[in-house]
């Protein structure tokens, strides 16, 4: 219960570590998805331009999602630092 209270009250140290943990989880998930795409692309056997075109939306989606998560986490850290400085 104390962990939940610390997180909801935005304690700077706890929240910074939690946000870093969230970032590393998203980063690991993106790397796992990239590995899965590479594995299935290589498992198809033949390499031609249609394979690359079918993989591009998935790759773009992974990178855009990762960038958006990073932007929102940076905004959260900025909010936390701004909040702690004003107290």
Rosetta blueprint (number, residue, H / E / L):
1 X L
2 X H
3 X H
4 X H
5 X H
6 X H
7 X H
8 X H
9 X L
10 X L
11 X L
12 X H
13 X H
14 X H
15 X H
16 X H
17 X H
18 X H
19 X H
20 X H
21 X H
22 X H
23 X H
24 X H
25 X H
26 X H
27 X H
28 X H
29 X H
30 X H
31 X H
32 X H
33 X H
34 X H
35 X H
36 X H
37 X H
38 X H
39 X H
40 X H
41 X H
42 X H
43 X H
44 X L
45 X L
46 X L
47 X L
48 X L
49 X H
50 X H
51 X H
52 X H
53 X H
54 X H
55 X H
56 X H
57 X H
58 X H
59 X H
60 X H
61 X H
62 X H
63 X H
64 X H
65 X H
66 X H
67 X H
68 X H
69 X H
70 X H
71 X H
72 X H
73 X H
74 X H
75 X H
76 X H
77 X H
78 X H
79 X H
80 X H
81 X H
82 X H
83 X H
84 X H
85 X H
86 X H
87 X L
